[in-house]
């Protein structure tokens, strides 16, 4: 039996519980998604999370898991570049009694869950002494940020997530406030 530090072992348990919940939640999202592209993305994310879940179990059971490589997620293939700037954004009033979640709500929950997963995964990694457990959390954080970016791409393409942009003069003023570092002698 492998011996782990208490803190990293408890965090690994938390990671597995979170992945367990994400797998189930993604299953619900896939059932509710109206847009086939969203449904495919949700199912792909679910597969990635299921792989990470199984890898974590195998790691804790000492089954010789290779966590050196970070899994890569294929990004959405789109001919449209990301849209920056606002184009009359509008939000519908929330429905406090839905029988089905909208595609925008599904994507928003996924985006926020993946963003939080990325941040907490790095926090957990920073607390680990075992190099494999540390790398497992780093890989999980990286996978979450990839899934968050893919979700954002989808939302941006559909107009669900518009990104504000500063005026050119404001950006130039802020950029020009910085000075180059002098060359070292």
PyMOL commands that place a pseudoatom at each C-alpha (Angstrom):
pseudoatom trace, name=CA, resn=UNK, resi=1, chain=A, elem=C, hetatm=0, pos=[0.000, 0.000, 0.000]
pseudoatom trace, name=CA, resn=UNK, resi=2, chain=A, elem=C, hetatm=0, pos=[1.283, 3.429, -0.934]
pseudoatom trace, name=CA, resn=UNK, resi=3, chain=A, elem=C, hetatm=0, pos=[1.687, 5.998, 1.819]
pseudoatom trace, name=CA, resn=UNK, resi=4, chain=A, elem=C, hetatm=0, pos=[0.687, 9.575, 1.131]
pseudoatom trace, name=CA, resn=UNK, resi=5, chain=A, elem=C, hetatm=0, pos=[0.799, 12.695, 3.245]
pseudoatom trace, name=CA, resn=UNK, resi=6, chain=A, elem=C, hetatm=0, pos=[-2.581, 13.297, 4.894]
pseudoatom trace, name=CA, resn=UNK, resi=7, chain=A, elem=C, hetatm=0, pos=[-3.189, 16.635, 3.170]
pseudoatom trace, name=CA, resn=UNK, resi=8, chain=A, elem=C, hetatm=0, pos=[-2.489, 15.381, -0.353]
pseudoatom trace, name=CA, resn=UNK, resi=9, chain=A, elem=C, hetatm=0, pos=[-4.485, 12.195, 0.213]
pseudoatom trace, name=CA, resn=UNK, resi=10, chain=A, elem=C, hetatm=0, pos=[-7.525, 14.158, 1.408]
pseudoatom trace, name=CA, resn=UNK, resi=11, chain=A, elem=C, hetatm=0, pos=[-7.212, 16.525, -1.563]
pseudoatom trace, name=CA, resn=UNK, resi=12, chain=A, elem=C, hetatm=0, pos=[-7.031, 13.549, -3.923]
pseudoatom trace, name=CA, resn=UNK, resi=13, chain=A, elem=C, hetatm=0, pos=[-10.245, 12.268, -2.348]
pseudoatom trace, name=CA, resn=UNK, resi=14, chain=A, elem=C, hetatm=0, pos=[-11.829, 15.676, -2.895]
pseudoatom trace, name=CA, resn=UNK, resi=15, chain=A, elem=C, hetatm=0, pos=[-10.673, 15.655, -6.529]
pseudoatom trace, name=CA, resn=UNK, resi=16, chain=A, elem=C, hetatm=0, pos=[-12.216, 12.224, -7.078]
pseudoatom trace, name=CA, resn=UNK, resi=17, chain=A, elem=C, hetatm=0, pos=[-15.511, 13.264, -5.466]
pseudoatom trace, name=CA, resn=UNK, resi=18, chain=A, elem=C, hetatm=0, pos=[-15.574, 16.372, -7.665]
pseudoatom trace, name=CA, resn=UNK, resi=19, chain=A, elem=C, hetatm=0, pos=[-14.875, 14.344, -10.803]
pseudoatom trace, name=CA, resn=UNK, resi=20, chain=A, elem=C, hetatm=0, pos=[-17.607, 11.880, -9.796]
pseudoatom trace, name=CA, resn=UNK, resi=21, chain=A, elem=C, hetatm=0, pos=[-20.107, 14.746, -9.566]
pseudoatom trace, name=CA, resn=UNK, resi=22, chain=A, elem=C, hetatm=0, pos=[-18.874, 16.280, -12.826]
pseudoatom trace, name=CA, resn=UNK, resi=23, chain=A, elem=C, hetatm=0, pos=[-19.364, 12.989, -14.675]
pseudoatom trace, name=CA, resn=UNK, resi=24, chain=A, elem=C, hetatm=0, pos=[-22.968, 12.794, -13.513]
pseudoatom trace, name=CA, resn=UNK, resi=25, chain=A, elem=C, hetatm=0, pos=[-23.644, 16.481, -14.134]
pseudoatom trace, name=CA, resn=UNK, resi=26, chain=A, elem=C, hetatm=0, pos=[-22.222, 16.290, -17.658]
pseudoatom trace, name=CA, resn=UNK, resi=27, chain=A, elem=C, hetatm=0, pos=[-24.558, 13.338, -18.284]
pseudoatom trace, name=CA, resn=UNK, resi=28, chain=A, elem=C, hetatm=0, pos=[-27.517, 15.531, -17.330]
pseudoatom trace, name=CA, resn=UNK, resi=29, chain=A, elem=C, hetatm=0, pos=[-26.205, 18.394, -19.451]
pseudoatom trace, name=CA, resn=UNK, resi=30, chain=A, elem=C, hetatm=0, pos=[-25.874, 16.097, -22.480]
pseudoatom trace, name=CA, resn=UNK, resi=31, chain=A, elem=C, hetatm=0, pos=[-29.498, 14.998, -22.043]
pseudoatom trace, name=CA, resn=UNK, resi=32, chain=A, elem=C, hetatm=0, pos=[-30.714, 18.608, -21.868]
pseudoatom trace, name=CA, resn=UNK, resi=33, chain=A, elem=C, hetatm=0, pos=[-28.536, 20.175, -24.586]
pseudoatom trace, name=CA, resn=UNK, resi=34, chain=A, elem=C, hetatm=0, pos=[-30.492, 21.267, -27.653]
pseudoatom trace, name=CA, resn=UNK, resi=35, chain=A, elem=C, hetatm=0, pos=[-27.522, 22.195, -29.858]
pseudoatom trace, name=CA, resn=UNK, resi=36, chain=A, elem=C, hetatm=0, pos=[-25.752, 19.078, -31.239]
pseudoatom trace, name=CA, resn=UNK, resi=37, chain=A, elem=C, hetatm=0, pos=[-22.382, 20.863, -31.067]
pseudoatom trace, name=CA, resn=UNK, resi=38, chain=A, elem=C, hetatm=0, pos=[-22.898, 21.590, -27.375]
pseudoatom trace, name=CA, resn=UNK, resi=39, chain=A, elem=C, hetatm=0, pos=[-24.015, 18.015, -26.735]
pseudoatom trace, name=CA, resn=UNK, resi=40, chain=A, elem=C, hetatm=0, pos=[-20.901, 16.635, -28.458]
pseudoatom trace, name=CA, resn=UNK, resi=41, chain=A, elem=C, hetatm=0, pos=[-18.665, 18.969, -26.455]
pseudoatom trace, name=CA, resn=UNK, resi=42, chain=A, elem=C, hetatm=0, pos=[-20.366, 17.965, -23.191]
pseudoatom trace, name=CA, resn=UNK, resi=43, chain=A, elem=C, hetatm=0, pos=[-19.928, 14.258, -23.969]
pseudoatom trace, name=CA, resn=UNK, resi=44, chain=A, elem=C, hetatm=0, pos=[-16.281, 14.791, -24.928]
pseudoatom trace, name=CA, resn=UNK, resi=45, chain=A, elem=C, hetatm=0, pos=[-15.667, 16.630, -21.652]
pseudoatom trace, name=CA, resn=UNK, resi=46, chain=A, elem=C, hetatm=0, pos=[-17.419, 13.820, -19.785]
pseudoatom trace, name=CA, resn=UNK, resi=47, chain=A, elem=C, hetatm=0, pos=[-15.095, 11.232, -21.403]
pseudoatom trace, name=CA, resn=UNK, resi=48, chain=A, elem=C, hetatm=0, pos=[-12.053, 13.306, -20.452]
pseudoatom trace, name=CA, resn=UNK, resi=49, chain=A, elem=C, hetatm=0, pos=[-13.259, 13.596, -16.855]
pseudoatom trace, name=CA, resn=UNK, resi=50, chain=A, elem=C, hetatm=0, pos=[-14.026, 9.862, -16.707]
pseudoatom trace, name=CA, resn=UNK, resi=51, chain=A, elem=C, hetatm=0, pos=[-10.455, 9.125, -17.845]
pseudoatom trace, name=CA, resn=UNK, resi=52, chain=A, elem=C, hetatm=0, pos=[-9.057, 11.480, -15.189]
pseudoatom trace, name=CA, resn=UNK, resi=53, chain=A, elem=C, hetatm=0, pos=[-11.301, 9.901, -12.543]
pseudoatom trace, name=CA, resn=UNK, resi=54, chain=A, elem=C, hetatm=0, pos=[-10.068, 6.406, -13.380]
pseudoatom trace, name=CA, resn=UNK, resi=55, chain=A, elem=C, hetatm=0, pos=[-6.470, 7.600, -13.493]
pseudoatom trace, name=CA, resn=UNK, resi=56, chain=A, elem=C, hetatm=0, pos=[-6.863, 9.057, -9.984]
pseudoatom trace, name=CA, resn=UNK, resi=57, chain=A, elem=C, hetatm=0, pos=[-8.267, 5.795, -8.628]
pseudoatom trace, name=CA, resn=UNK, resi=58, chain=A, elem=C, hetatm=0, pos=[-5.451, 3.815, -10.236]
pseudoatom trace, name=CA, resn=UNK, resi=59, chain=A, elem=C, hetatm=0, pos=[-2.887, 6.258, -8.863]
pseudoatom trace, name=CA, resn=UNK, resi=60, chain=A, elem=C, hetatm=0, pos=[-4.166, 5.926, -5.298]
pseudoatom trace, name=CA, resn=UNK, resi=61, chain=A, elem=C, hetatm=0, pos=[-4.283, 2.130, -5.643]
pseudoatom trace, name=CA, resn=UNK, resi=62, chain=A, elem=C, hetatm=0, pos=[-0.656, 2.064, -6.789]
pseudoatom trace, name=CA, resn=UNK, resi=63, chain=A, elem=C, hetatm=0, pos=[-1.374, 0.587, -10.212]
pseudoatom trace, name=CA, resn=UNK, resi=64, chain=A, elem=C, hetatm=0, pos=[1.568, 2.236, -11.997]
pseudoatom trace, name=CA, resn=UNK, resi=65, chain=A, elem=C, hetatm=0, pos=[-0.089, 5.228, -13.616]
pseudoatom trace, name=CA, resn=UNK, resi=66, chain=A, elem=C, hetatm=0, pos=[1.883, 7.512, -15.934]
pseudoatom trace, name=CA, resn=UNK, resi=67, chain=A, elem=C, hetatm=0, pos=[0.901, 11.055, -15.063]
pseudoatom trace, name=CA, resn=UNK, resi=68, chain=A, elem=C, hetatm=0, pos=[3.870, 12.683, -16.777]
pseudoatom trace, name=CA, resn=UNK, resi=69, chain=A, elem=C, hetatm=0, pos=[1.923, 13.765, -19.847]
pseudoatom trace, name=CA, resn=UNK, resi=70, chain=A, elem=C, hetatm=0, pos=[-0.895, 16.260, -19.660]
pseudoatom trace, name=CA, resn=UNK, resi=71, chain=A, elem=C, hetatm=0, pos=[-3.920, 15.111, -21.646]
pseudoatom trace, name=CA, resn=UNK, resi=72, chain=A, elem=C, hetatm=0, pos=[-4.710, 17.342, -24.587]
pseudoatom trace, name=CA, resn=UNK, resi=73, chain=A, elem=C, hetatm=0, pos=[-8.235, 18.255, -25.510]
pseudoatom trace, name=CA, resn=UNK, resi=74, chain=A, elem=C, hetatm=0, pos=[-9.079, 18.937, -29.132]
pseudoatom trace, name=CA, resn=UNK, resi=75, chain=A, elem=C, hetatm=0, pos=[-10.394, 22.476, -29.389]
pseudoatom trace, name=CA, resn=UNK, resi=76, chain=A, elem=C, hetatm=0, pos=[-13.564, 23.319, -31.284]
pseudoatom trace, name=CA, resn=UNK, resi=77, chain=A, elem=C, hetatm=0, pos=[-12.888, 23.536, -34.990]
pseudoatom trace, name=CA, resn=UNK, resi=78, chain=A, elem=C, hetatm=0, pos=[-14.303, 26.824, -36.183]
pseudoatom trace, name=CA, resn=UNK, resi=79, chain=A, elem=C, hetatm=0, pos=[-13.803, 29.004, -39.191]
pseudoatom trace, name=CA, resn=UNK, resi=80, chain=A, elem=C, hetatm=0, pos=[-14.880, 32.030, -37.182]
pseudoatom trace, name=CA, resn=UNK, resi=81, chain=A, elem=C, hetatm=0, pos=[-12.280, 33.817, -35.065]
pseudoatom trace, name=CA, resn=UNK, resi=82, chain=A, elem=C, hetatm=0, pos=[-13.188, 34.763, -31.506]
pseudoatom trace, name=CA, resn=UNK, resi=83, chain=A, elem=C, hetatm=0, pos=[-15.291, 37.890, -31.423]
pseudoatom trace, name=CA, resn=UNK, resi=84, chain=A, elem=C, hetatm=0, pos=[-14.030, 40.694, -29.218]
pseudoatom trace, name=CA, resn=UNK, resi=85, chain=A, elem=C, hetatm=0, pos=[-16.269, 43.644, -28.457]
pseudoatom trace, name=CA, resn=UNK, resi=86, chain=A, elem=C, hetatm=0, pos=[-19.917, 43.987, -27.610]
pseudoatom trace, name=CA, resn=UNK, resi=87, chain=A, elem=C, hetatm=0, pos=[-22.747, 43.620, -30.106]
pseudoatom trace, name=CA, resn=UNK, resi=88, chain=A, elem=C, hetatm=0, pos=[-25.914, 44.653, -28.284]
pseudoatom trace, name=CA, resn=UNK, resi=89, chain=A, elem=C, hetatm=0, pos=[-25.677, 41.984, -25.579]
pseudoatom trace, name=CA, resn=UNK, resi=90, chain=A, elem=C, hetatm=0, pos=[-28.947, 40.935, -24.003]
pseudoatom trace, name=CA, resn=UNK, resi=91, chain=A, elem=C, hetatm=0, pos=[-29.750, 38.527, -21.214]
pseudoatom trace, name=CA, resn=UNK, resi=92, chain=A, elem=C, hetatm=0, pos=[-33.124, 36.912, -20.838]
pseudoatom trace, name=CA, resn=UNK, resi=93, chain=A, elem=C, hetatm=0, pos=[-34.629, 36.950, -17.362]
pseudoatom trace, name=CA, resn=UNK, resi=94, chain=A, elem=C, hetatm=0, pos=[-33.753, 33.781, -15.413]
pseudoatom trace, name=CA, resn=UNK, resi=95, chain=A, elem=C, hetatm=0, pos=[-36.436, 31.134, -15.107]
pseudoatom trace, name=CA, resn=UNK, resi=96, chain=A, elem=C, hetatm=0, pos=[-36.650, 30.134, -11.427]
pseudoatom trace, name=CA, resn=UNK, resi=97, chain=A, elem=C, hetatm=0, pos=[-38.684, 26.985, -12.243]
pseudoatom trace, name=CA, resn=UNK, resi=98, chain=A, elem=C, hetatm=0, pos=[-37.180, 25.373, -15.358]
pseudoatom trace, name=CA, resn=UNK, resi=99, chain=A, elem=C, hetatm=0, pos=[-37.910, 21.828, -16.421]
pseudoatom trace, name=CA, resn=UNK, resi=100, chain=A, elem=C, hetatm=0, pos=[-34.903, 21.955, -18.754]
pseudoatom trace, name=CA, resn=UNK, resi=101, chain=A, elem=C, hetatm=0, pos=[-31.781, 24.120, -18.735]
pseudoatom trace, name=CA, resn=UNK, resi=102, chain=A, elem=C, hetatm=0, pos=[-31.066, 26.312, -21.750]
pseudoatom trace, name=CA, resn=UNK, resi=103, chain=A, elem=C, hetatm=0, pos=[-27.907, 25.774, -23.786]
pseudoatom trace, name=CA, resn=UNK, resi=104, chain=A, elem=C, hetatm=0, pos=[-26.609, 29.105, -22.477]
pseudoatom trace, name=CA, resn=UNK, resi=105, chain=A, elem=C, hetatm=0, pos=[-27.142, 28.017, -18.871]
pseudoatom trace, name=CA, resn=UNK, resi=106, chain=A, elem=C, hetatm=0, pos=[-25.505, 24.629, -19.488]
pseudoatom trace, name=CA, resn=UNK, resi=107, chain=A, elem=C, hetatm=0, pos=[-22.479, 26.282, -21.083]
pseudoatom trace, name=CA, resn=UNK, resi=108, chain=A, elem=C, hetatm=0, pos=[-22.272, 28.906, -18.318]
pseudoatom trace, name=CA, resn=UNK, resi=109, chain=A, elem=C, hetatm=0, pos=[-22.299, 26.273, -15.573]
pseudoatom trace, name=CA, resn=UNK, resi=110, chain=A, elem=C, hetatm=0, pos=[-19.674, 24.254, -17.431]
pseudoatom trace, name=CA, resn=UNK, resi=111, chain=A, elem=C, hetatm=0, pos=[-17.468, 27.296, -17.977]
pseudoatom trace, name=CA, resn=UNK, resi=112, chain=A, elem=C, hetatm=0, pos=[-17.585, 28.303, -14.315]
pseudoatom trace, name=CA, resn=UNK, resi=113, chain=A, elem=C, hetatm=0, pos=[-17.081, 24.725, -13.099]
pseudoatom trace, name=CA, resn=UNK, resi=114, chain=A, elem=C, hetatm=0, pos=[-14.042, 24.230, -15.358]
pseudoatom trace, name=CA, resn=UNK, resi=115, chain=A, elem=C, hetatm=0, pos=[-12.548, 27.599, -14.392]
pseudoatom trace, name=CA, resn=UNK, resi=116, chain=A, elem=C, hetatm=0, pos=[-12.935, 26.773, -10.701]
pseudoatom trace, name=CA, resn=UNK, resi=117, chain=A, elem=C, hetatm=0, pos=[-11.516, 23.287, -11.300]
pseudoatom trace, name=CA, resn=UNK, resi=118, chain=A, elem=C, hetatm=0, pos=[-8.421, 24.762, -12.880]
pseudoatom trace, name=CA, resn=UNK, resi=119, chain=A, elem=C, hetatm=0, pos=[-7.795, 27.099, -9.969]
pseudoatom trace, name=CA, resn=UNK, resi=120, chain=A, elem=C, hetatm=0, pos=[-8.417, 24.525, -7.234]
pseudoatom trace, name=CA, resn=UNK, resi=121, chain=A, elem=C, hetatm=0, pos=[-6.369, 21.871, -9.048]
pseudoatom trace, name=CA, resn=UNK, resi=122, chain=A, elem=C, hetatm=0, pos=[-3.309, 24.128, -8.958]
pseudoatom trace, name=CA, resn=UNK, resi=123, chain=A, elem=C, hetatm=0, pos=[-3.947, 24.896, -5.302]
pseudoatom trace, name=CA, resn=UNK, resi=124, chain=A, elem=C, hetatm=0, pos=[-4.096, 21.161, -4.531]
pseudoatom trace, name=CA, resn=UNK, resi=125, chain=A, elem=C, hetatm=0, pos=[-0.912, 20.550, -6.538]
pseudoatom trace, name=CA, resn=UNK, resi=126, chain=A, elem=C, hetatm=0, pos=[0.904, 23.176, -4.480]
pseudoatom trace, name=CA, resn=UNK, resi=127, chain=A, elem=C, hetatm=0, pos=[0.089, 21.249, -1.307]
pseudoatom trace, name=CA, resn=UNK, resi=128, chain=A, elem=C, hetatm=0, pos=[1.431, 17.861, -2.450]
pseudoatom trace, name=CA, resn=UNK, resi=129, chain=A, elem=C, hetatm=0, pos=[4.719, 16.199, -1.552]
pseudoatom trace, name=CA, resn=UNK, resi=130, chain=A, elem=C, hetatm=0, pos=[4.270, 13.107, -3.748]
pseudoatom trace, name=CA, resn=UNK, resi=131, chain=A, elem=C, hetatm=0, pos=[5.405, 14.011, -7.288]
pseudoatom trace, name=CA, resn=UNK, resi=132, chain=A, elem=C, hetatm=0, pos=[2.796, 11.819, -8.984]
pseudoatom trace, name=CA, resn=UNK, resi=133, chain=A, elem=C, hetatm=0, pos=[-0.109, 13.184, -6.955]
pseudoatom trace, name=CA, resn=UNK, resi=134, chain=A, elem=C, hetatm=0, pos=[1.207, 16.699, -7.618]
pseudoatom trace, name=CA, resn=UNK, resi=135, chain=A, elem=C, hetatm=0, pos=[1.367, 16.022, -11.369]
pseudoatom trace, name=CA, resn=UNK, resi=136, chain=A, elem=C, hetatm=0, pos=[-2.108, 14.456, -11.296]
pseudoatom trace, name=CA, resn=UNK, resi=137, chain=A, elem=C, hetatm=0, pos=[-3.534, 17.710, -9.907]
pseudoatom trace, name=CA, resn=UNK, resi=138, chain=A, elem=C, hetatm=0, pos=[-1.515, 19.832, -12.368]
pseudoatom trace, name=CA, resn=UNK, resi=139, chain=A, elem=C, hetatm=0, pos=[-2.842, 17.710, -15.241]
pseudoatom trace, name=CA, resn=UNK, resi=140, chain=A, elem=C, hetatm=0, pos=[-6.377, 18.067, -13.895]
pseudoatom trace, name=CA, resn=UNK, resi=141, chain=A, elem=C, hetatm=0, pos=[-5.983, 21.836, -13.637]
pseudoatom trace, name=CA, resn=UNK, resi=142, chain=A, elem=C, hetatm=0, pos=[-4.656, 22.021, -17.184]
pseudoatom trace, name=CA, resn=UNK, resi=143, chain=A, elem=C, hetatm=0, pos=[-7.460, 19.841, -18.524]
pseudoatom trace, name=CA, resn=UNK, resi=144, chain=A, elem=C, hetatm=0, pos=[-9.984, 22.084, -16.760]
pseudoatom trace, name=CA, resn=UNK, resi=145, chain=A, elem=C, hetatm=0, pos=[-8.525, 25.236, -18.291]
pseudoatom trace, name=CA, resn=UNK, resi=146, chain=A, elem=C, hetatm=0, pos=[-8.623, 23.600, -21.729]
pseudoatom trace, name=CA, resn=UNK, resi=147, chain=A, elem=C, hetatm=0, pos=[-12.263, 22.601, -21.253]
pseudoatom trace, name=CA, resn=UNK, resi=148, chain=A, elem=C, hetatm=0, pos=[-13.055, 26.101, -19.960]
pseudoatom trace, name=CA, resn=UNK, resi=149, chain=A, elem=C, hetatm=0, pos=[-11.498, 27.661, -23.049]
pseudoatom trace, name=CA, resn=UNK, resi=150, chain=A, elem=C, hetatm=0, pos=[-13.346, 25.297, -25.379]
pseudoatom trace, name=CA, resn=UNK, resi=151, chain=A, elem=C, hetatm=0, pos=[-16.597, 26.117, -23.572]
pseudoatom trace, name=CA, resn=UNK, resi=152, chain=A, elem=C, hetatm=0, pos=[-15.853, 29.835, -23.858]
pseudoatom trace, name=CA, resn=UNK, resi=153, chain=A, elem=C, hetatm=0, pos=[-15.180, 29.421, -27.605]
pseudoatom trace, name=CA, resn=UNK, resi=154, chain=A, elem=C, hetatm=0, pos=[-18.569, 27.774, -28.011]
pseudoatom trace, name=CA, resn=UNK, resi=155, chain=A, elem=C, hetatm=0, pos=[-20.287, 30.501, -25.977]
pseudoatom trace, name=CA, resn=UNK, resi=156, chain=A, elem=C, hetatm=0, pos=[-18.523, 33.246, -27.918]
pseudoatom trace, name=CA, resn=UNK, resi=157, chain=A, elem=C, hetatm=0, pos=[-19.534, 31.724, -31.272]
pseudoatom trace, name=CA, resn=UNK, resi=158, chain=A, elem=C, hetatm=0, pos=[-23.160, 31.545, -30.150]
pseudoatom trace, name=CA, resn=UNK, resi=159, chain=A, elem=C, hetatm=0, pos=[-23.161, 35.092, -28.717]
pseudoatom trace, name=CA, resn=UNK, resi=160, chain=A, elem=C, hetatm=0, pos=[-23.681, 33.785, -25.159]
pseudoatom trace, name=CA, resn=UNK, resi=161, chain=A, elem=C, hetatm=0, pos=[-20.391, 35.306, -23.945]
pseudoatom trace, name=CA, resn=UNK, resi=162, chain=A, elem=C, hetatm=0, pos=[-19.364, 38.593, -25.483]
pseudoatom trace, name=CA, resn=UNK, resi=163, chain=A, elem=C, hetatm=0, pos=[-16.044, 40.032, -24.421]
pseudoatom trace, name=CA, resn=UNK, resi=164, chain=A, elem=C, hetatm=0, pos=[-15.867, 43.783, -23.801]
pseudoatom trace, name=CA, resn=UNK, resi=165, chain=A, elem=C, hetatm=0, pos=[-12.968, 45.679, -25.271]
pseudoatom trace, name=CA, resn=UNK, resi=166, chain=A, elem=C, hetatm=0, pos=[-11.374, 48.900, -24.092]
pseudoatom trace, name=CA, resn=UNK, resi=167, chain=A, elem=C, hetatm=0, pos=[-11.201, 51.841, -26.461]
pseudoatom trace, name=CA, resn=UNK, resi=168, chain=A, elem=C, hetatm=0, pos=[-7.953, 52.022, -28.470]
pseudoatom trace, name=CA, resn=UNK, resi=169, chain=A, elem=C, hetatm=0, pos=[-6.826, 55.241, -26.768]
pseudoatom trace, name=CA, resn=UNK, resi=170, chain=A, elem=C, hetatm=0, pos=[-7.368, 53.684, -23.318]
pseudoatom trace, name=CA, resn=UNK, resi=171, chain=A, elem=C, hetatm=0, pos=[-5.391, 50.574, -24.246]
pseudoatom trace, name=CA, resn=UNK, resi=172, chain=A, elem=C, hetatm=0, pos=[-2.577, 52.637, -25.780]
pseudoatom trace, name=CA, resn=UNK, resi=173, chain=A, elem=C, hetatm=0, pos=[-2.417, 54.898, -22.728]
pseudoatom trace, name=CA, resn=UNK, resi=174, chain=A, elem=C, hetatm=0, pos=[-2.158, 51.888, -20.428]
pseudoatom trace, name=CA, resn=UNK, resi=175, chain=A, elem=C, hetatm=0, pos=[0.435, 50.108, -22.600]
pseudoatom trace, name=CA, resn=UNK, resi=176, chain=A, elem=C, hetatm=0, pos=[2.561, 53.256, -22.966]
pseudoatom trace, name=CA, resn=UNK, resi=177, chain=A, elem=C, hetatm=0, pos=[2.653, 53.682, -19.175]
pseudoatom trace, name=CA, resn=UNK, resi=178, chain=A, elem=C, hetatm=0, pos=[5.218, 50.851, -19.038]
pseudoatom trace, name=CA, resn=UNK, resi=179, chain=A, elem=C, hetatm=0, pos=[8.896, 51.420, -19.674]
pseudoatom trace, name=CA, resn=UNK, resi=180, chain=A, elem=C, hetatm=0, pos=[11.403, 48.984, -21.102]
pseudoatom trace, name=CA, resn=UNK, resi=181, chain=A, elem=C, hetatm=0, pos=[13.841, 47.558, -18.604]
pseudoatom trace, name=CA, resn=UNK, resi=182, chain=A, elem=C, hetatm=0, pos=[17.323, 49.005, -19.090]
pseudoatom trace, name=CA, resn=UNK, resi=183, chain=A, elem=C, hetatm=0, pos=[19.914, 46.579, -20.443]
pseudoatom trace, name=CA, resn=UNK, resi=184, chain=A, elem=C, hetatm=0, pos=[22.069, 44.930, -17.791]
pseudoatom trace, name=CA, resn=UNK, resi=185, chain=A, elem=C, hetatm=0, pos=[25.758, 45.756, -17.987]
for i in range(1, 185): cmd.bond("trace and resi %d" % i, "trace and resi %d" % (i + 1))
show_as sticks, trace
zoom trace
